[in-house]
């Protein structure tokens, strides 16, 4: 959290397959702390005075789903072709790797299949300034947190 602020007015944690984000709402800004699945971290501060309300709503499926579906399809096709008896035993063993990749992709597809709702707060200058998702441990408080941000934007 920022040294310039004491206690946040509200906090919200979301968890998606590729990132976990924590939001800290203050009277003048929202601080976002992101930790990516592959280890990278990022912190940013969004001034509330730069945002407008109401937020746009979008329901989207995680992009990892389509990517996993494509990779799984290619892995299954490779496994089926390379697993034929007409190929050498060494090539047939490679086909097992294709099945393992397809199984891993099936797990990723299961985790990322569900469509999620996002609240997108536009910037006054255009574009999206802040987005939140209804996923993770604080999912039940999603709508309340969005309302609190809207109230803070009006007060900023």
C-alpha positions, 0 to 999 in steps of 0.5 A: 500500500502507498505511504501517502495513505493510511487505511483504505476505505475498502479492499477487494481481491480478485483471482483469475487463472493468470493473475491475482489482483488486490484493489485498495480504495482510498478517497482520491485513488485506487491502488492495484497490486497484481501478481501474475501466475508466472511470477511477475508483479505490478503496482499501479495507482489510478486517480479517481478524478480521472475516471467516470461513472457508471462503469460499462459491464462486459461478460467474457470468457478467459482468453486462456480457454481459446488458446488451450482449446487450440493447443489441445486440438493440435496436440490430439491431432499430433498424437493420433497421427504419430501414434499410428502403427506405421511409424517407428516405436520412437515416434509412437512414444512422442505421441504420448507427449501429445496426449499429456499436453492435451490433458494439461490443456483440458485442465486449463480449459476447465479452469477458464471456461466460465464467463466472468463479469467485468466492470470497466470504469472509463477514463475521462480522456477515453479508454478504460481506466480501471477494470474489476472482475467478479472472480475470486475470494471476494466475489460476493462483495463485487457489486458492493465494491463497484458501488463504493468506487462509484461513490468515491468517483463522484466525491473526488 
